[in-house]
Amino acid sequence: MAVSGDPLIIREVLAHPLRARLPTVQVTSQGDWPALEIVAVEIRTESGLTGIGEVLGRRGALGYAAFLQDALVPKLIGRSAHDRRALWSAMRNTLTGRLGGMLVECIAGVDIALWDLAGQAAGQPIWRLLGGVGRRAVDAYASSINWADDARVEAEVASARAKGFRQIKVKIGRPLPRAIARVKQVRRLVGDEVLLGVDTNWAYDADDALLLGKAMCDQGYWFFEEPLPPDDHAGYRRLAQHLPIRLAAGESDFTAADSAELVRDHVLGLIQPDVARSGGITETWRIAEHAALNGVNYAPHVGWSGGICSAASLHLAAAAESFLTFECMVFDNPLRQALTVPVQGDVAGLSAEGTLAVPDAPGLGVALAPDALDRFRITA
């Protein structure tokens, strides 16, 4: 129930489906990505403040936007943006059954915008509202070296090093012998002073992941991301028992409950929720807090998201006790580099020490760039 005089009464919620073609096609074990989609969310209040959020929605952004407008917006109009947890629950109860998928991704976009409004109303950045640890800059890794031919990989590694990165993630796919050769190639290229991680995007079963993981251990790799499908908990347990390497996962989970067991039992050494998928800042903060409680490190997944997700992820990284490293995307993505002003969490902001500064402005610290919605809007 809204309180009389509350400046954050929700007047209007808009969902904008957006698409941008990439200057360079990105290549993973799952295939080629020539274009990316997201949904940008605007929440306008009676007082005139507007908060913005982002829904992951990489494919089918038009459908995401329609679902958000039809199913979730009626739960929000006339309510106070201060009541984030109540609104989260109200949106979740729109559908019954297992909590996940499109519903939670849409909730994420609304929730990020609600936090943006709260920070603006309080005159404070979101990391301060979270009661963080005083972190003003975050370590960052270059993401990602594509699953491409050797020459392209060599050029991308050289570019990441030239930009000042001391941590790099490499995309790996099949076949296994080529994957093992890639692990060795990148280590040769960077020497021993660079921390290296691998992301296979579920390319393997437990048997082949074990073989690849052993090769990574021999080459001194830092973490092994999504070697298996997210629901193969038995497989992750097997890898954890046999590989002396930090297993990473979580970008494909939607809620704290999805990853709770693997975090609690220290099967994972790095949890990587994506704030634009995992229910926004409210639910992602639960995941980060659960990781800290269990001594597991947290690294926000940013991936192929837009500039709003990058900014929200920086605030979470600044505040989380068990934060380890920030995913800084090194390829050109208009939805990250032209959607907001200023741009946050982009390689252009990398310091000589390989760190990114934390935003100081109230809320997310970013606004939608003029004409960006019209430029990227999906109309058909």
N, C-alpha and C positions, 0 to 999 in steps of 0.2 A: 504494500500500500504506500503510495507516494505521500510524503510529508508536505504540508502546506508551506509554500515559500521555497521549496527545494528547487535549486537552479538547474538541476539535471533531469527534469522530466522529459522523457523521450517523445518527440513530436513526429519524427519521420525516420525511417530506415530505408536506405537504398542499397541495392546490390548491383554492381557493375561487372558483367562478364567481359574479360579482357584477354586478348591474344597478341603475341608478338612473334614474328619470325626471327630466328637467331642468325646473326651474321656468319657464324660457323656452326655447322651441325655437331651436336654432342653425341658421343657414341659410348654405350655401355653394353654389358652382357645381355641386356633386354632389347637392344636394337638402337636405331637412330632417332634422334629428337631434333627435327628441323624447326619446331615452333613450340612455344609454351603457353599455357593458359592459367589464369587465376581469376578469382572474383574479389574485387575491392568493395569493401563495405563502408558506408557512411552512416553515422547515427547523428541526427540533428536534434538539439534540445530546444525547449521553449526559451531558454536564456540566450540562445544564439551560438553556443559552443557546438562544434562538430568534432566527433571522434572518428578515426578511421581504423579499419582492420582488414585482414586478408584471409581468404579461404584458399587452401591448396589447389583443389580442383584442376589438376593438370590437363585432364581431358573432360570435355563435356561441361565447360564453364557455364554455358547457357542453361543447362539443366540444373546446375547448382544454384544459380541465381534465381531461377523460377521457384525452386523448392524453398529457398530461404525466404523469399517474398511471400509465398503462399502459406507456408507451414509455421515459420518462426516469427515473422514480423507481428502477427496479431497478438503474440504473447508479450510483446515489448511496448507497444504504443501506450502512452499514458503512465508507464511505470518509471521509477527512478533509476537512472543509470548507476547510482551508488549501490544498488542492491544486486551486486554482481552474482553472488552465489544463488540467490533466489531466482534470478533470471536464468542462470545456467540450468538449474533444476527444472524450471518451467519449460525451457526449450528441450531438454532431454526427455521430458515426459510427453512430448509431442508424439513420439512413436514408442511402442512397447517392444519387448524382445531385447536381444543382445545390443549393448550400447557400442556403436562403432560406425564406421563407414561415412557416407555422405552427411548424415545427421551431425556427427561430432565435428567434421571439418567445417560445416556451416556454422555451428556453435562457435568454433574457433574464431572465425572472422568477426562475429558479433562481440565476443568476449574481449578481443584485442581492442576493439573500438571503445568498449566500456572502460577499460583501463586507461586508454588515452584520454577519455573525458575526465576520469577521476584525477589524473595527473594535472590536466589543465586547470581544473577547478581548484586544486590544492596549490597550484603554482610550483609543482615539484616533478622531477623526472620519475618515471615508473620504478627505476631501480631503487630510488629512495623510499617510495611507498612500500616496496617489498621488504624494507628493513635489511638491506644488504650488508656486505662486509667492507665497504669503502673502496672497492676496486674501481680505479679510474681508467684503466686500460686493460685489454685482454690479449693474451697470446692467441695467434691465429695460424691456421694451416692452409696451404694452397689446395683448392679443390676445383676440379680434379684433373689428373692426367688421363686423357681419353684411352679407351680400348681401341687403339688404332695401330697403324703400321709403325715400324721402328723409327722411321725418320720423323714422323709427326710427334711421336713421344719424345724423342730427343729434343726437338725444338720447344715443346711445351715445358719440359723439365728445365731447359736453359732459361726460358722466359720466367718461370717461377723463381728460380734462383736469382735472376737479375733484378727482380722486384724486391728481393730481400727476405723471402720466406726461408725459414729454418725448419719448417715442418711441411710435408707434402703428402697428399693422398693420391693413390693410383687406382684407376678402374681396371678390373680384371674380369675376363670371361673365359669361355671355352675355345679350343680344347685345352686340356690340362697341361700338356707339354709346352704349349705356347705361353700359358699363364706362368709357368715356372720360369721360363726363359725371360719373360717380362720382369718378374720379380728381381732376377739377377741383373738384367740390363739397367734398371733404374738405380739399383744400388751402385753399380759401376759408375753411372753418370754423376751421382751426387757425393760419392765417397762416404766416409763414416760419420761426418759431422751433422748430417741432416736426419731428422726423425721421419720415418716413412710409415704410412698406413696403406692398407689395401681395402677396397670396397668391391665385392663381387655381385651385389644386388641379387642375392639368392641363386647364383648360378650353379651351385653344387649340391650334391648329397653329402652325407657325413663322411663317407669313405674318401671321396676325392678331396673334400675340404681338409681332411686330415693330412693328406699328402701335400696339398698346397701349403697348409699351415706349417708343416715341418720345413719346407723350403724357405718360407718366410722367416722362421726362427733361425735357420742357418745363416740368413742374410741380415739378421739383427733388426727385423721390422718391429714397429711399435704397437700397432693394433690391426686387428682382422675384423672388418666390418661386414655384417650381413652375409656370412658365408652360406647360410641356410635360410629357408623360408621362416618367417617369424613365429609360426606356430609349431615348429619342430623343436620343442623344448628338450626332448630326449637327445636329439642330435647335438644341441648346444651343450648339454651336460657332458656328452661323450667328448666333444672337442676340449672342453675346459679341463677334463681329467687327463688329457694326453698332450696338450700343447702349452708350453710355457710362454704364452703370448696373451695380451689383453684382447678379449673378445668384445666386440662393439655391436650394438643393435638398438632398436627402439624407434627409428624413423617411421616404421610401418605400423607402430602401435597407436592406438587412439586414446587410451586412458591409462591412469596409473595402475589399474588392476591388470592390464595386459602384460606389463613387464614386472609386476611385483614379485612374482616367484623367483625369476631369474636374478633379480637384484638382491632379494633377501638372501638367497643361497650363494651369492658371489659367483654365479656362473658367468655373468657379464662383468667386465672391468670398466666398461664405458657405456653409459646410457645416453641415447641420442634422439630424444623426442623432437618433433617439428612443431613449433608453436602454432602454425597455420593448419595443422592436422589434428594435433592432440588436445583439442578442446580449448585452445587459446592460452593466455597467461595463467588463468586460474588453475586449469588442470595440469599444465606443464610445470607449474610451480610445485604442485603436489608430487609430481614425478621427481623433480630435482631434490625436494626435501626428503623424500623416501630414499633416494640414492645417498644423500648425505648421512641419513640415519644409519645406513648399512655400510658405509665406507666405500661406496662405489662412485667413481668419477662421472661427471656430467659434461657433455659437449653438445650444444644445440645443433640440430640439423637445420641447415638453411637450403641446401640443394638448389633447385631451379625455381625458387620462389621469387617473389617481387620485393620491392624496396620496403614495404611495410613489415613483412616477415623478418627481413634482415634487421630492421630497427628494433622490433620487439625482442628478437633473439639477443641483441646486444644488451638490452636491459636485464634479461634473465641471466646472461653470462656475468654481468657486473655484480649481480646480487647473490648468486648461488654459492653456497659454502664449498661444494665439491667440484666446482667448475675446473675443467682441465684445459680446453682449447676451443677456439671458435672456427667454424667452417667459413672460410673466406673464398668465395667463388672467383675464379680467375678468368673466366670467359665473358665475353660481352653479352649482356642480357638487357634489352631495353626496359623490361618490366622491373628490373632492379635499378638501372642507372638513369631512367627518365621518368619514373612514375612519381617520385617524391622529391621534395626539396627541404633540407639538403639530402644528399645521398648518404646513408649510413651503412657500415659493414661491408663496404666495397674495397677492392684492392687499391683504389686511388687514395684511400686513407691510411694505408699501411705505413708504419714508422720504420726507421732504419733498424729498429730492434725487433721487427716482425710482430708488432702489436697494433691493435686498433683502439682508438679513443672511444670512451663511453659518452653518449649524448648528455648534455647538461640542461637542455631546454625542457619545459614542462611537458608532461605526457610522454608520448613516443619521441617527441623532439623533431618530428617531420610532418609535412603537410603534402597533400596532393599537388603535383606540379600543374601549373596552368595548362589547360587543353590536353592533359595526359589521358583523361578518361575518353575524350572524343577521339584521340589519336589511336588508342588501342581497343576501343569497344568492338565487341563481336555483334554483328547485326544479323548474321545468318549462318 
